[in-house]
Amino acid sequence: MLEWTNPECPFVQKHYDSSNMQSLQKAWGGKDVVWLTINSTHPRHGDYKKPEQMASLWKQKNAAPQAILMDSDGKVGRMYQARTTPHMYIVNPQGSLVYAGGIDDKRSANPADVKTAKNYVTAALTDALAGKPVTTATSSPYGCSVKY
């Protein structure tokens, strides 16, 4: 599981302030899903956080990714064509991309919308771990632009 992030983005804040992202990280991490949070913000951008700042912030938010990857040169983000924060990707154990897109179908920054949203990540991981083809393999990502 690859999660593109920028803690300054209100759309990312929606999922962290509601504890949606942390719940997903903990639930799926307990099912042997490796969850990587990736920050591709360029160091010259005002939203940039140093690695120790990211680690401290995510600890304060009780986030539970297996690792936070700092992609300050944007190579990984560009390779995956990450456009927004959050932008979610699921790569199966064979290395194939099985989902790419938004976390859910509520294109808002309102934390209350999490409760009524269709969570594409949950649906895709459920399908993938059951050995089924992912029903919704792509969706339109939404959020703030990645600050390359």
N, C-alpha and C positions, 0 to 999 in steps of 0.2 A: 504494500500500500504506500503510495507516494502522495503526500499532501503538500501542495505549495502554500506558503504562508507569508504574511506580513502582519505583525501584531498591531500596526497602526491602521490597518484597513477595517472599516466598520463592518464589512461582511465577515471577515475573520472573527472580529470581536463578537458578532452575533452568535457564532458557534462556540466560542470559548466562554463568553459571559453566561450563556444558557447551559453550559457544561455538556453540550451535545458532542463536541469534538472529543473531549476527555472521555466521555462515556463510550464512544465508538472505539477510541484507542484502547481502552481497558478491556472492553468486551471482546474485541477481535484479537487483541494481543494474547488474551487467554485461550484463544483457539489457534495458536501458532501462526498468526498472521504477523509478519514483520511490518511495523508501521514506521515509516520514515517521514519526518517533517523537513521540508526543504525551504530555505529562504534564499531566493535569488536576487535580493535587493543589492544594488551596486553600492559600494562604500561611500561614494560621493553623494548619494541621495540622502535627503533629510530623514527618511524612514529607516535607514540602515541601523542595525543593532550589531554590536560586536558579539562574538561567540559567547563570552561570559555573560553579557546582558541577555541574550536569548535564553541561555540555560537558566538564569535566575528568574526571568519573567515566566518561563514555562513551568518552573518549579512552583512559583507563586500561584499559578493557575491550576496546579495539580494535573498538568498534562502528562500523558503517559506514552509518548512515542518511544520506540526503541532507541532512536537517535535523532538529533537535530543536525541536518547537514547545511553547512554554509556554502552556498554556491555563488559567492560574490562576483565571480567573473561571468556568471550566467551560462556557462557551457552546458550544464545538465538541463537547466530550464529551456534553453533553446533546442537542445536535442529532443526533448519531449514536446516542444512547442507549447509550453505552459504560458498561458495568457493572463490568467486572473489569480487572485488570492481570495478564497481558496480555489484551487484547481486540483482535481482528484484523479489519480491513475491507479489501476489495479493491474499488477503484473503477476502472472501465475508462476508456479515453481519452474516451469519449462522456459520462462523468459518471454512469454507472449503477453502482449497487452490485451487484457480482456475487458477493461472499462476505462473510459476517459471522459471527463466532463465535470459537471457541477455536483455538489454534494447532495442536492435535493432540488425539488421543483418550485421552491418559494424564493423567487429572485428579489429578496429584500434584505435589509440590514436589521430588521426587527427580530429580536430574540424570541418573541412570543410566537412567531411563525414556525419555529422549529416543531412545535407540538402537532401541527396539522400538515406538515410537509411530507411528501413521499421521499424517503431517503434512498437515493439511487445507490449509494455506497453499500448500505445494508443489504439491499436487494441483490446487487451484483456479487458481493462476498458470499451471501447465502447460496446463490446459484453456483458460484465457482467451487465453494467448499463441498457442495453436494455432488460435484462432478457433472453438473449440467451446463449447457451453454448459457451465457449471461443473457437474460431476456432483453435488458436495455444496456447495450454495450457502449453507447455514446449518448451524451446529452450536452446541451449548451452550457458551458461554464459561465458563472456570473461572479461579479465581485470587482475588486480594484485591479487595475493593470499591474502586472509584474513590473517592478521598478528596475529594469535592466540598465 
